[in-house]
Amino acid sequence: MSSSQYYQDDLVWAKIKGCSWWPSVISSIGKSKSNGEVQVTVNFIGDNSHAILPLDKIVGYRDRYSEFSKTKKRSLLDAIEIANRIAEGTTTYQGIE
């Protein structure tokens, strides 16, 4: 997927090593100063943390929802509930902070 398919404030799943794919909101998209590759800064929903990730660690929220939302982990379920409200337009990322 190219960076042109993602925009600031898009709802996505993001992956960091050692953690589950997590609902996130893109805060910025830029290029690495060291290698020129596209990097996406995401805010993890319900976690109050963020990360700068390469494009291969980001997927569209609706694209992989059925796969990544199957969990029993309470914190992830809570984050998914908030992400669903964002997707429905009943809240915004800024509205949950």
C-alpha positions in Angstrom: 0.0 0.0 0.0 1.4 3.4 -0.8 1.5 6.4 1.4 -1.0 8.2 -0.9 -3.7 5.8 0.4 -3.3 7.1 4.0 -3.9 10.5 5.3 -3.6 12.3 8.6 -6.4 11.3 11.0 -7.1 8.0 9.2 -8.1 5.1 11.4 -5.7 2.2 11.0 -4.3 -0.9 12.7 -0.6 -0.5 13.6 1.9 -3.1 14.7 4.9 -2.8 16.9 7.2 -5.7 17.7 6.0 -7.8 20.6 2.4 -6.4 20.6 -0.9 -7.1 18.9 -2.1 -5.1 16.0 -3.7 -2.1 17.6 -6.3 0.5 16.5 -4.6 3.8 15.9 -5.0 7.2 14.3 -2.4 8.6 11.9 -1.0 11.9 13.2 1.5 12.5 10.4 3.1 11.0 7.4 6.7 11.9 6.4 9.9 10.5 5.0 12.8 9.2 7.0 15.8 11.6 7.0 18.2 8.6 7.0 16.8 6.5 4.1 14.0 8.5 2.5 11.4 5.8 3.2 7.8 6.8 4.1 7.2 6.8 7.9 3.8 7.1 9.6 3.4 8.4 13.1 0.4 6.9 14.8 -1.4 7.4 18.1 -2.5 4.2 19.7 -6.1 4.4 20.8 -6.7 4.0 24.5 -3.0 3.6 25.2 -1.8 7.2 25.3 1.3 6.3 23.3 2.5 6.7 19.8 5.1 5.3 17.4 6.8 6.1 14.1 6.4 3.1 11.8 7.1 2.0 8.3 4.2 1.5 5.9 4.3 -2.3 6.2 3.3 -2.0 9.9 0.1 -0.1 9.0 -3.1 -1.5 7.5 -6.6 0.1 7.0 -8.9 -0.3 10.0 -11.9 -1.8 8.0 -9.6 -3.9 5.8 -8.5 -6.2 8.6 -11.2 -5.6 11.2 -12.6 -9.2 11.2 -9.1 -10.6 11.6 -7.6 -8.3 14.2 -10.7 -7.7 16.3 -10.9 -11.3 17.5 -9.5 -11.0 20.9 -10.3 -11.5 24.6 -7.8 -8.9 25.8 -9.8 -6.3 27.7 -7.6 -3.3 26.9 -7.6 -4.2 23.2 -11.4 -4.7 23.2 -11.8 -1.2 24.9 -9.6 0.3 22.2 -11.6 -1.4 19.4 -14.8 0.0 20.9 -13.4 3.5 20.8 -12.1 3.0 17.3 -15.6 1.8 16.2 -17.1 5.0 17.5 -14.5 7.0 15.6 -15.3 5.0 12.4 -19.0 5.6 12.9 -18.4 9.3 13.3 -19.9 9.5 16.9 -16.6 10.7 18.3 -13.2 11.8 17.2 -9.7 10.8 18.4 -9.4 14.3 20.0 -12.7 13.7 21.7 -11.5 10.7 23.6 -8.5 12.3 25.2 
